[in-house]
Amino acid sequence: MNRRRFLTNSMAAGLGMTLPAQAANSIDYASTGAQLVGGAAADDGYAMPAEWARHEKTLMKFPPPQNWPRHQLSAARREWANVANVISEFEPVTMAVRRNDRAAAQAMLSSQIELIDMPLNDAWSRDSGPMIVQNSAGDRRIAGFTFNGWGAKFPPYRSDQLAKGRFAAHLGMKMYQSDLVLEGGAVAFDGQGTILTTEECLLHRNRNPGWSKQQVEAELKRHLGATKVIWLPNGLTPDPITDGHVDGIAAIARPGVVLLHTIYDASDPNTAITAAAKQVLANTTDARGRRFEIIEVPLTSFDLVHMNFYICNGAVIVPVSGINSEDDEPLGIIQDAFPRHKVQGVSGRMIGGGGGGVHCITQQVPSA
């Protein structure tokens, strides 16, 4: 089942679906050509940089046909391609593409964009692509967390499980391995030791059954080089696909500053969810002891989440609905939060209909 149809069916069913858990089994990354290393990133002096740190490039995937109804595939690919083309104006982009889809990708993408052949099940690079850690000398490695198809909802997903290994081989980066099931959209970083995540996602029984909160936190610290994990209770609802990814509700704009989606409508369950998140942030500090400045971004659209933006070199790429009454205020607040960046809106309705946003379809490679 593709993500778009799953989202539609789940909402129609009232989100009452219970999904089977999948254990994080050993994955044959060696078959991808990746050079695997033992241990964990923090033990070797590596940590996850902030997204606003300088990038070498952006990694993306071109949507394969099996995940969209035929009459929607071209529109979805155009949105993916538009995001890639806009980002390529600010930094290089590498797009993974199935061999059979190369001609379609070339017809839509800027000639500046590098295409690499790769088997794909889906096109959400944030979640199944590589999370790249870095040491003080600038050397980079990949934190090889386990991907299980967002809680085993979308089989087959073996090609996406192996994607980080294939990217590792292409980039020439060594890769760690972890049995923790973790998608990139489930965590946010400040580059100074702080991780922001949600209990709803990482403690969900379809991700990490048998792991305690303390065990998950310890594994995050070991493999991402963090010293403090801040747990928000939930992500936005409805979210039957990612089960509460943090990149739908919050983003770290700079150390000590968090953008938080909020809504004040007693009939909307997100009112209570965002209020609970705000309370957590207001009553904690980051890894360096700073209290957070919380910048509220109104949740204004039913079609997409403006918070799911991507910070690239010199720009913030934000999904927009194309409706001024929905887009103008969030875009203005995001621009104020990133005064040195150009805030660039891109159409996100098809991506949003698939269950994600611009952040979900991109993954940064920090500069060496």
Summary of the structure (lengths in Angstrom):
residues: 368
radius of gyration: 18.8
end to end distance: 38.9
largest distance: 52.7
contacts: 1315
relative contact order: 0.17
helix: 35%
strand: 22%
